[in-house]
Amino acid sequence: MTSTRRNERGLVCPRCGCRHFKTTHTEPLRDGRIRRRKTCRHCGRKIVTFEATPAPARPDR
């Protein structure tokens, strides 16, 4: 049985296809998101990601 990478999630370097990144800077934004600057460990390409935390679940009344 072979494994395909089509269904895998996660960040992929557009230059080399590597999935290993080092976070070099993390900054919280005013709207609640987080901006992270990451560097590919293989080729050194720099990428900026914006991450949002999921909204907390509201209790049923």
MOPAC internal coordinates of N, CA, C and O (Angstrom, degrees):
PM7 1SCF
backbone

  N    0.0000 0     0.00 0     0.00 0    0    0    0
  C    1.4456 1     0.00 0     0.00 0    1    0    0
  C    1.5269 1   108.24 1     0.00 0    2    1    0
  O    1.2310 1   120.51 1   -48.13 1    3    2    1
  N    1.3248 1   116.64 1   131.87 1    3    2    1
  C    1.4570 1   120.48 1  -178.89 1    5    3    2
  C    1.5124 1   110.12 1  -102.43 1    6    5    3
  O    1.2310 1   121.22 1   -28.00 1    7    6    5
  N    1.2993 1   115.28 1   152.00 1    7    6    5
  C    1.4599 1   121.26 1   179.74 1    9    7    6
  C    1.5211 1   109.06 1  -101.46 1   10    9    7
  O    1.2310 1   120.43 1   -46.70 1   11   10    9
  N    1.3265 1   116.78 1   133.30 1   11   10    9
  C    1.4610 1   120.24 1   175.90 1   13   11   10
  C    1.5077 1   108.60 1  -108.04 1   14   13   11
  O    1.2310 1   120.51 1   -32.38 1   15   14   13
  N    1.3120 1   116.64 1   147.62 1   15   14   13
  C    1.4637 1   121.00 1  -178.51 1   17   15   14
  C    1.5201 1   111.93 1   -94.06 1   18   17   15
  O    1.2310 1   119.02 1  -175.71 1   19   18   17
  N    1.2878 1   119.47 1     4.29 1   19   18   17
  C    1.4619 1   121.54 1  -178.37 1   21   19   18
  C    1.5168 1   112.62 1   -63.46 1   22   21   19
  O    1.2310 1   120.09 1   144.05 1   23   22   21
  N    1.3141 1   117.44 1   -35.95 1   23   22   21
  C    1.4597 1   121.04 1  -175.17 1   25   23   22
  C    1.5240 1   113.20 1   -92.31 1   26   25   23
  O    1.2310 1   119.90 1   177.36 1   27   26   25
  N    1.3266 1   117.79 1    -2.64 1   27   26   25
  C    1.4585 1   119.82 1  -179.27 1   29   27   26
  C    1.5182 1   110.59 1   -76.24 1   30   29   27
  O    1.2310 1   120.88 1   -35.39 1   31   30   29
  N    1.3174 1   115.92 1   144.61 1   31   30   29
  C    1.4590 1   121.77 1   178.05 1   33   31   30
  C    1.5148 1   109.08 1  -100.19 1   34   33   31
  O    1.2310 1   121.43 1   -16.13 1   35   34   33
  N    1.3146 1   114.87 1   163.87 1   35   34   33
  C    1.4521 1   119.50 1   174.47 1   37   35   34
  C    1.5119 1   111.77 1   123.44 1   38   37   35
  O    1.2310 1   121.83 1    -8.56 1   39   38   37
  N    1.2958 1   114.10 1   171.44 1   39   38   37
  C    1.4498 1   122.49 1  -177.26 1   41   39   38
  C    1.5238 1   109.87 1   -82.07 1   42   41   39
  O    1.2310 1   120.76 1   -45.24 1   43   42   41
  N    1.3361 1   116.15 1   134.76 1   43   42   41
  C    1.4582 1   122.29 1   178.22 1   45   43   42
  C    1.5200 1   108.05 1  -124.89 1   46   45   43
  O    1.2310 1   120.48 1   -47.28 1   47   46   45
  N    1.3106 1   116.69 1   132.72 1   47   46   45
  C    1.4607 1   121.05 1   178.95 1   49   47   46
  C    1.5282 1   109.35 1   -66.19 1   50   49   47
  O    1.2310 1   119.86 1   -53.73 1   51   50   49
  N    1.3410 1   117.87 1   126.27 1   51   50   49
  C    1.4657 1   119.71 1  -179.54 1   53   51   50
  C    1.5278 1   112.78 1   -70.34 1   54   53   51
  O    1.2310 1   119.79 1   161.78 1   55   54   53
  N    1.3155 1   118.00 1   -18.22 1   55   54   53
  C    1.4594 1   120.68 1  -178.79 1   57   55   54
  C    1.5287 1   112.09 1   -85.39 1   58   57   55
  O    1.2310 1   120.34 1   130.48 1   59   58   57
  N    1.3420 1   116.96 1   -49.52 1   59   58   57
  C    1.4690 1   119.07 1  -172.51 1   61   59   58
  C    1.5318 1   114.27 1  -117.81 1   62   61   59
  O    1.2310 1   119.62 1   170.15 1   63   62   61
  N    1.3500 1   118.33 1    -9.85 1   63   62   61
  C    1.4534 1   121.17 1   178.97 1   65   63   62
  C    1.5237 1   114.47 1    83.57 1   66   65   63
  O    1.2310 1   120.22 1  -176.05 1   67   66   65
  N    1.3098 1   117.19 1     3.95 1   67   66   65
  C    1.4659 1   122.19 1  -179.49 1   69   67   66
  C    1.5354 1   109.85 1   -70.77 1   70   69   67
  O    1.2310 1   120.29 1   -27.80 1   71   70   69
  N    1.3190 1   117.06 1   152.20 1   71   70   69
  C    1.4616 1   122.20 1   178.63 1   73   71   70
  C    1.5251 1   112.55 1  -112.24 1   74   73   71
  O    1.2310 1   120.06 1  -168.12 1   75   74   73
  N    1.3232 1   117.50 1    11.88 1   75   74   73
  C    1.4627 1   121.21 1  -176.78 1   77   75   74
  C    1.5233 1   109.64 1  -108.48 1   78   77   75
  O    1.2310 1   120.89 1   -61.10 1   79   78   77
  N    1.3334 1   115.90 1   118.90 1   79   78   77
  C    1.4573 1   122.06 1  -177.46 1   81   79   78
  C    1.5180 1   110.46 1  -127.27 1   82   81   79
  O    1.2310 1   121.22 1   -27.11 1   83   82   81
  N    1.3168 1   115.28 1   152.89 1   83   82   81
  C    1.4567 1   122.46 1   173.48 1   85   83   82
  C    1.5211 1   107.33 1  -113.57 1   86   85   83
  O    1.2310 1   120.02 1   -51.84 1   87   86   85
  N    1.3302 1   117.56 1   128.16 1   87   86   85
  C    1.4586 1   121.56 1   177.60 1   89   87   86
  C    1.5224 1   108.37 1   -81.05 1   90   89   87
  O    1.2310 1   121.03 1   -57.72 1   91   90   89
  N    1.3479 1   115.63 1   122.28 1   91   90   89
  C    1.4603 1   120.11 1  -177.17 1   93   91   90
  C    1.5221 1   112.58 1  -101.94 1   94   93   91
  O    1.2310 1   119.96 1   157.87 1   95   94   93
  N    1.3380 1   117.67 1   -22.13 1   95   94   93
  C    1.4643 1   120.35 1  -178.81 1   97   95   94
  C    1.5232 1   108.77 1  -156.54 1   98   97   95
  O    1.2310 1   120.52 1   -42.59 1   99   98   97
  N    1.3202 1   116.61 1   137.41 1   99   98   97
  C    1.4631 1   122.79 1   176.78 1  101   99   98
  C    1.5194 1   108.02 1  -127.22 1  102  101   99
  O    1.2310 1   121.09 1   -48.58 1  103  102  101
  N    1.3441 1   115.52 1   131.42 1  103  102  101
  C    1.4647 1   119.92 1  -177.42 1  105  103  102
  C    1.5271 1   110.30 1  -139.20 1  106  105  103
  O    1.2310 1   119.62 1   -59.81 1  107  106  105
  N    1.3390 1   118.32 1   120.19 1  107  106  105
  C    1.4658 1   120.03 1   175.15 1  109  107  106
  C    1.5278 1   110.00 1   -73.76 1  110  109  107
  O    1.2310 1   120.54 1   -40.43 1  111  110  109
  N    1.3143 1   116.57 1   139.57 1  111  110  109
  C    1.4600 1   121.93 1   179.15 1  113  111  110
  C    1.5211 1   110.05 1  -101.91 1  114  113  111
  O    1.2310 1   120.74 1   -16.70 1  115  114  113
  N    1.3151 1   116.20 1   163.30 1  115  114  113
  C    1.4734 1   121.15 1  -177.82 1  117  115  114
  C    1.5216 1   113.27 1   -63.20 1  118  117  115
  O    1.2310 1   120.35 1   149.07 1  119  118  117
  N    1.3300 1   116.95 1   -30.93 1  119  118  117
  C    1.4668 1   119.67 1  -177.40 1  121  119  118
  C    1.5295 1   113.16 1   -83.98 1  122  121  119
  O    1.2310 1   120.02 1  -172.76 1  123  122  121
  N    1.3326 1   117.57 1     7.24 1  123  122  121
  C    1.4558 1   120.78 1   176.67 1  125  123  122
  C    1.5182 1   114.29 1    96.85 1  126  125  123
  O    1.2310 1   120.03 1   167.83 1  127  126  125
  N    1.3221 1   117.55 1   -12.17 1  127  126  125
  C    1.4593 1   120.03 1   178.17 1  129  127  126
  C    1.5257 1   109.76 1   -78.66 1  130  129  127
  O    1.2310 1   120.99 1   -10.85 1  131  130  129
  N    1.3244 1   115.71 1   169.15 1  131  130  129
  C    1.4595 1   122.00 1   177.54 1  133  131  130
  C    1.5241 1   108.11 1  -123.05 1  134  133  131
  O    1.2310 1   120.99 1   -50.95 1  135  134  133
  N    1.3395 1   115.71 1   129.05 1  135  134  133
  C    1.4655 1   120.07 1   176.05 1  137  135  134
  C    1.5255 1   107.13 1   -99.69 1  138  137  135
  O    1.2310 1   121.12 1   -53.12 1  139  138  137
  N    1.3405 1   115.46 1   126.88 1  139  138  137
  C    1.4613 1   120.22 1   178.58 1  141  139  138
  C    1.5241 1   109.03 1  -122.47 1  142  141  139
  O    1.2310 1   121.16 1   -47.22 1  143  142  141
  N    1.3151 1   115.39 1   132.78 1  143  142  141
  C    1.4599 1   121.07 1   173.92 1  145  143  142
  C    1.5179 1   106.48 1   -99.82 1  146  145  143
  O    1.2310 1   120.97 1   -53.97 1  147  146  145
  N    1.3274 1   115.75 1   126.03 1  147  146  145
  C    1.4592 1   121.23 1  -175.70 1  149  147  146
  C    1.5184 1   109.85 1  -126.11 1  150  149  147
  O    1.2310 1   121.08 1   -27.62 1  151  150  149
  N    1.3332 1   115.53 1   152.38 1  151  150  149
  C    1.4530 1   122.22 1   178.63 1  153  151  150
  C    1.5219 1   108.48 1  -124.96 1  154  153  151
  O    1.2310 1   120.78 1   -47.57 1  155  154  153
  N    1.3424 1   116.12 1   132.43 1  155  154  153
  C    1.4659 1   120.91 1   176.98 1  157  155  154
  C    1.5227 1   108.44 1   -66.09 1  158  157  155
  O    1.2310 1   120.59 1   -48.86 1  159  158  157
  N    1.3197 1   116.48 1   131.14 1  159  158  157
  C    1.4654 1   120.47 1  -178.36 1  161  159  158
  C    1.5227 1   111.84 1   -73.76 1  162  161  159
  O    1.2310 1   119.96 1   162.55 1  163  162  161
  N    1.3291 1   117.69 1   -17.45 1  163  162  161
  C    1.4628 1   120.21 1  -177.92 1  165  163  162
  C    1.5251 1   112.16 1   -90.43 1  166  165  163
  O    1.2310 1   120.16 1   126.19 1  167  166  165
  N    1.3428 1   117.30 1   -53.81 1  167  166  165
  C    1.4692 1   120.30 1  -173.26 1  169  167  166
  C    1.5267 1   113.84 1  -109.17 1  170  169  167
  O    1.2310 1   119.56 1   167.46 1  171  170  169
  N    1.3496 1   118.44 1   -12.54 1  171  170  169
  C    1.4548 1   121.07 1   177.68 1  173  171  170
  C    1.5149 1   115.52 1    87.50 1  174  173  171
  O    1.2310 1   120.02 1  -175.75 1  175  174  173
  N    1.3271 1   117.56 1     4.25 1  175  174  173
  C    1.4690 1   120.47 1   178.75 1  177  175  174
  C    1.5201 1   110.18 1   -63.05 1  178  177  175
  O    1.2310 1   120.48 1   -42.47 1  179  178  177
  N    1.3336 1   116.69 1   137.53 1  179  178  177
  C    1.4638 1   121.81 1  -179.54 1  181  179  178
  C    1.5196 1   109.88 1   -98.71 1  182  181  179
  O    1.2310 1   120.91 1   -43.32 1  183  182  181
  N    1.3369 1   115.86 1   136.68 1  183  182  181
  C    1.4586 1   122.92 1  -177.36 1  185  183  182
  C    1.5256 1   107.99 1  -134.12 1  186  185  183
  O    1.2310 1   120.46 1   -36.52 1  187  186  185
  N    1.3304 1   116.72 1   143.48 1  187  186  185
  C    1.4629 1   121.89 1   175.40 1  189  187  186
  C    1.5223 1   107.53 1  -111.60 1  190  189  187
  O    1.2310 1   120.53 1   -49.93 1  191  190  189
  N    1.3287 1   116.59 1   130.07 1  191  190  189
  C    1.4586 1   121.03 1   176.39 1  193  191  190
  C    1.5199 1   109.27 1  -119.11 1  194  193  191
  O    1.2310 1   121.09 1   -28.49 1  195  194  193
  N    1.3214 1   115.53 1   151.51 1  195  194  193
  C    1.4570 1   122.77 1   174.65 1  197  195  194
  C    1.5158 1   106.63 1  -118.56 1  198  197  195
  O    1.2310 1   120.65 1   -57.78 1  199  198  197
  N    1.3141 1   116.37 1   122.22 1  199  198  197
  C    1.4561 1   121.26 1  -176.32 1  201  199  198
  C    1.5209 1   109.73 1  -118.55 1  202  201  199
  O    1.2310 1   121.02 1   -39.70 1  203  202  201
  N    1.3041 1   115.65 1   140.30 1  203  202  201
  C    1.4649 1   121.50 1   178.16 1  205  203  202
  C    1.5209 1   108.54 1  -120.36 1  206  205  203
  O    1.2310 1   120.91 1   -40.20 1  207  206  205
  N    1.3143 1   115.86 1   139.80 1  207  206  205
  C    1.4532 1   119.69 1   175.80 1  209  207  206
  C    1.5210 1   108.47 1   -81.93 1  210  209  207
  O    1.2310 1   120.00 1   -35.98 1  211  210  209
  N    1.3125 1   117.60 1   144.02 1  211  210  209
  C    1.4642 1   119.01 1   178.65 1  213  211  210
  C    1.5210 1   110.81 1   -65.65 1  214  213  211
  O    1.2310 1   120.94 1   -31.91 1  215  214  213
  N    1.3173 1   115.80 1   148.09 1  215  214  213
  C    1.4652 1   120.89 1   178.93 1  217  215  214
  C    1.5281 1   108.99 1   -65.74 1  218  217  215
  O    1.2310 1   119.86 1   -38.74 1  219  218  217
  N    1.3215 1   117.88 1   141.26 1  219  218  217
  C    1.4665 1   119.84 1   179.32 1  221  219  218
  C    1.5277 1   110.61 1   -65.14 1  222  221  219
  O    1.2310 1   121.21 1   -34.55 1  223  222  221
  N    1.3124 1   115.28 1   145.45 1  223  222  221
  C    1.4627 1   120.35 1   179.70 1  225  223  222
  C    1.5215 1   109.56 1   -68.90 1  226  225  223
  O    1.2310 1   121.09 1   -44.86 1  227  226  225
  N    1.3198 1   115.52 1   135.14 1  227  226  225
  C    1.4648 1   120.16 1   178.49 1  229  227  226
  C    1.5202 1   108.85 1   -87.66 1  230  229  227
  O    1.2310 1   120.17 1   -46.78 1  231  230  229
  N    1.3200 1   117.29 1   133.22 1  231  230  229
  C    1.4692 1   119.37 1   179.47 1  233  231  230
  C    1.5280 1   110.53 1   -68.32 1  234  233  231
  O    1.2310 1   121.20 1   -35.95 1  235  234  233
  N    1.3281 1   115.31 1   144.05 1  235  234  233
  C    1.4680 1   120.27 1   176.86 1  237  235  234
  C    1.5228 1   109.34 1   -72.98 1  238  237  235
  O    1.2310 1   121.32 1   -36.48 1  239  238  237
  N    1.3105 1   115.08 1   143.52 1  239  238  237
  C    1.4717 1   119.11 1  -179.63 1  241  239  238
  C    1.4883 1   111.13 1  -106.27 1  242  241  239
  O    1.2310 1   120.10 1   180.00 1  243  242  241

